[in-house]
Amino acid sequence: MSASKYILIVDDDTDLRESLAEQLELHEEFATEQVGDASEALQRCKETRVDLVLLDVGLPDMDGREACKIMRKSGFKGPVIMLTGQGNETIAVEAMKQGVQDYLIKGNMTGIELERAVRNAVEKISLLRAVEQQRRELERSNRELEQFAYSASHDLQAPLRRTQGFCELLQRRYQGTLDKDADEFIHYIVESVRHMQTLVNDLLNFSRAGTQPLNLEPVNFNDIVRRAIENLAAAIGESGGQVTHDDLPSLPADRMQMVQLLQNLIGNGIKY
């Protein structure tokens, strides 16, 4: 656990506050501050960095559960441990609904239980913050990937159009003047370039998928499967596999994303 976790103790019982502070400050990683009512606690949470709040359920100016609710609405994301003088499951459940991490009964609480509850709550919130940080990093990485896919596919369009134009010109000018193999090779080149242009356009559309709504339209899934198989023709041939399917229905879907989905599923089947 990192050093100097700042703990705010909120209770109108001065002796109890001091006792809790003494127990916690036996451990060098904990620093404490004490306040006697909810209003002051809310103010401290706004003004200073508070890592954890020990909050009495019965405060003179406000119910501790309501205070916790206000803390959450005002932006406090640290753990809250509720303190109460009686073991009441109804209070515990209501407190948990307001974002309380734990629930301690004052009369039965030992120093070991207090320390364990504090450590568990701090570790839990640290894990949640780490997950949130990873989520933000993933979102940033996805944005960069989308931008890269957009730039790459956009930049590939012009040379592909030129290549396609020259291939089609070659096909029109020399078809039938060379031997049969040459005509077949030129046909394969033209079709491959067209296929590549389709893939580039799909990549461009896919890069926009995160920022644009789904383009739902009636889609024949037989065509989707055939398209996915065409995209994977080389991999299927190398693996010696065979892809078959029953007759599939037409459903409202995003055509490009369904091709990508089926291509991924078939590709995984080929690999594994």
N, C-alpha and C positions, 0 to 999 in steps of 0.2 A: 504494500500500500504506500502511495506517495506521502511525503511529509506534509505537515501543517494543514490537516483537514480542519476547516473552520466550522464549528458546531454551535448553533444558536439554541439555547435552552429557554423555553417559554413556559413559565409556570408562576402562579401567584404565591406559591409557598416558597419564601426566601430560603428557609433551611434546606428544603429539598433541592432547590436549584444549586445551592452551594455544594451539597453532598454529591450531586450528579457531576458537577464540574470537577470536584476533587477526584472522583473515581476515573473520569475520562482523562484528566491531565496527568495521571500517573503514566500515561503512554505519551511519549514525546511527539507522536504524529498527530495528536489532537490538540487543538486550541479551542477555547470556549468563550462565549459571551452569554450573559443572562439578561432576560427581560421579563416583566411581570404581567404583560397583557398582549392581546392579539394585535392591537393597533400599532404598538411599538414594534412588534415582531414583523408585521407587514412592511413597516417603514425600513427596518434594518435589511430585510431581504431585497428591497429596492436599491438601497444605498451602498451595500457592501457585498462582497463575494461570500455567500453562505453555501457550504457544501452539504450540510445536513441540518434539519430542524427536529429537536425533541419538543413535541407540542402537547401540552396538557389539554384534555378534552373539555375540562370545566374551567374556563377563564372568566374573569369578572366582567369583561366587556363583550364577549362573543363566544359562542360555542366553537371548540377547537375544530370540529368538522367543517363548519362554515368558514373558519379562518383558512383552513387548508384549501378549500374550494377557491377562495379569493386569491390565495397565493398562486395557484395553478393558472387562474385566468390572467393574473398580472405578469405571467411569464416565468415564474420560478420553477425550475425543472429538477432541482435537487431532491433527494429522498426526504421523506417526513416519517418520523416514528411517533405514534400517538401514545401518550401517557394517560392512564386513568386509575382512579382509586378503587375500581371494582371490575371484576371479570364479567363483562356483559357482551355476549356474542352479537346481539343486535347492533350495539355501538360499534363493535369491531367490523362487522360487515358494512355498515354505513360509512365508516372511516375508510375502508379499502376502496369503496366506490368513489371517494373523493381524491384518491391518489396516494393514500398512506401506504408505506412499504411494510410497516410492522406495527405491533400493538403490544405494549408492555404494561403490566399491572404493578403499580407502585409498591404496594405492601409486600408482594412476593418477589420483587426484582432483586437479583444479586448483582454484584459488580461484574461477574463473569457473563451473566445473561445480557447486561447492558452493553458490555464491550462486544459480545458476539453479534448482537442486533445491529449495533452501529457499523461494525466491519462488514457485515453481510449487506446492509443497505447501501453503503458507500461502494462496495465492489459491484453490486448489481447495477447501480446507476452508472458506474464507470464502463461496464460492459455495454449498457444501452447507448451511452455516448459514443463508444467505439463503433458500434453497429451503425449509428447515425452518420458518423464520419465516413465510414466505408460506403454507405449509401450515397452520400454527396459526391465522394470520389468516383463512384461508379457512374453517376449521372453525368459528371464532368467528362469522364472517359468516353461515355456513349455519345455525348455531344461532339467531341473531337473526332470520334470514329465516323459519325454521320457526315461531318464536314469534309473529312478526308474522302469518304466514299463519293460524296457529291462532286468534289473537285476532280477526283480521278476519273469518274465516269463522264463528267462534262468535258474534260480535256481529251478523252479518247474518242469522242464523237466525230470531231473534224477529220482526223486521219482515217477513221473507219469509213466515213462517207467517201473520201477520196479513193480509198482502196476498193470499196464496193463499186464506185463508178468505173474505175479502170478494169476491174474484173468483168463487169457487165459489157463494157466496150470490147474487151478481148473475146468474150463469148459471142457477141453479135458479129464481129468482124471475121473471126476465124473458125466458127463452128461449121463443120462439114468440109473444110479445106485441109484439115489435118487428119490423122488416123482416128479410129474409134476410141482408143485409149486416151488420146489428147482431149477429145471432146468430153470424155467422162471425168478426166482430171479437172478440166476447167469448170465443169458443172459442180464438182465437189468444192472447189475453191469458192465459187460464187455463193453456194448454199452455206458454207462455213462462215463466210464473212457476214452474210445476212443473220445467221444465227448469233454470231458474236455481237452484232449491232443490237439485236434483241436483248441479249444478256446485259449489255452496257446500259440500255434504256431501263431494264428491270432494276439494275443496281442504282441508277439515278432515282428511280421511284422509291426503292427501298430506303435510300438515304433520307428521303423526305417522310418516311412512314411515321416517325416519332413526332413530327410537327404538323401533319395533316390528318384529317379524319379518314376513316376507312372508306374506300370506294366500293360500296356494296352494290352488286349487280347480279342478275341471274348467271350462274356459272355452271357449265357442263363439266362435271368432274372427270369424265372420260378424257376430255381434252386436257385437263390439268395433269392427269397421270401421264398421258402421252408426252406432254411438254416436259415434265420432270424426267421421264425416261430418255428423251432426246438429249437433255442437258447432261445426263449421266452416261451417255452411250459409250464413251471411252472407258470409263471405270467399270461399267457392266461387262464390256468385252474383255478387259484385262482379267477380271475376276472369274470369267467363265460362267457367271450367274445368268439367271433368267427371271424376268419380272412379268408376272401375269396379274390380271385383275378381273373381277366380275363387272357386269354392267353397273355403272354408277349413276346416281340421280343428278339433277340440276338443282342447285341451291343458291340462295343469296350469299355472296361472299366477296372478299377482295381477291381478285384473280391473281395478282402478283404475289401476295402473301401466301395464298394456297399453293401456288407452284413451289415457293420456297419451302413451305412446310412439308409437302410430299417429297420434294427433292431431298430434304434432310432425313426424312424417315427411310426412304429407299436407300440413300447413301449409307446410313447407319446399318441397314440390313446387309448391304454388300460387304461392309467392313467387318461386321461382327457375326 
